[in-house]
Amino acid sequence: MEFTLFPNGTFDIEYDYSKPIGYEESDELISGEEINQSLQKLRPDSDKN
């Protein structure tokens, strides 16, 4: 993995990996709200919020 931070604050990340057998990529997008809802289900104290 290579991370480059430029003086203007932008950055570039390059990585090379092998896809696991059987993994299929998707163009499906997940919103931040959907991610937060999913992560809340993992928290043991999520029912307190």
C-alpha positions as CSV (number, residue, x, y, z in Angstrom):
1,M,0.0,0.0,0.0
2,E,1.3,3.4,-0.9
3,F,-0.1,6.7,0.6
4,T,1.0,10.0,-0.8
5,L,0.0,13.3,0.9
6,F,0.6,16.4,-1.3
7,P,1.4,19.9,0.0
8,N,-2.0,21.2,-1.0
9,G,-3.8,18.7,1.3
10,T,-4.9,16.2,-1.3
11,F,-3.8,12.6,-1.1
12,D,-3.5,9.5,-3.2
13,I,-3.8,5.9,-2.0
14,E,-2.6,3.0,-4.2
15,Y,-2.9,-0.6,-3.2
16,D,-2.8,-4.0,-4.8
17,Y,-4.8,-6.9,-3.5
18,S,-6.2,-10.2,-4.7
19,K,-10.0,-10.7,-4.6
20,P,-11.1,-13.6,-2.4
21,I,-12.5,-16.5,-4.4
22,G,-16.2,-16.1,-4.9
23,Y,-16.2,-12.3,-4.2
24,E,-18.2,-10.3,-6.7
25,E,-17.7,-6.5,-7.0
26,S,-20.7,-4.2,-7.2
27,D,-21.4,-0.6,-8.3
28,E,-24.0,-0.4,-5.5
29,L,-23.6,2.7,-3.3
30,I,-24.3,2.7,0.4
31,S,-25.2,6.0,2.1
32,G,-23.6,7.2,5.3
33,E,-27.0,6.9,7.0
34,E,-27.2,3.3,6.0
35,I,-23.8,2.6,7.3
36,N,-24.6,4.3,10.6
37,Q,-27.8,2.3,11.0
38,S,-25.9,-0.9,10.4
39,L,-23.2,0.0,12.8
40,Q,-25.7,0.9,15.5
41,K,-27.0,-2.7,15.4
42,L,-23.5,-3.9,16.4
43,R,-23.2,-1.8,19.5
44,P,-24.4,-3.5,22.7
45,D,-25.7,-0.2,24.1
46,S,-27.4,1.0,20.9
47,D,-30.8,0.8,22.6
48,K,-29.8,3.6,24.9
49,N,-29.6,6.2,22.1
